[in-house]
Amino acid sequence: MLIASTALILATLAGYTLLCMASPFGTCRKCDGEGAKLTVNRAGKVKRVKPCRRCKGHGKRLRVGRRLHNQSRELHRAGAR
């Protein structure tokens, strides 16, 4: 049981690592990739009120795994100088 759960966790981490390498950016969870807060006015039209603060209006965010990878590379590069 312990070996099976360990193998499952390692397979999940390996899959997430490959995902972060192949696609480092994911959609913003706050604005769902729209890049702005959307509202509906009284006429029923959708309006973009202001850009999303989390993704700064791009609709994409850097994945957590990729952010950790970038930090570890910077730390290694700073230590190797």
PEWO-V112407 format. One record per helix or strand of 2 or more residues. SS is the DSSP state (@ for helix, = for strand). FROM is the first residue (numbers start at 0). TO is the last residue. If there is no record, write none. Layout:
ss->SS from->FROM to->TO
ss->SS from->FROM to->TO
This chain:
ss->@ from->1 to->21
ss->= from->24 to->26
ss->= from->35 to->39
ss->= from->45 to->50
ss->= from->59 to->61
ss->@ from->63 to->78
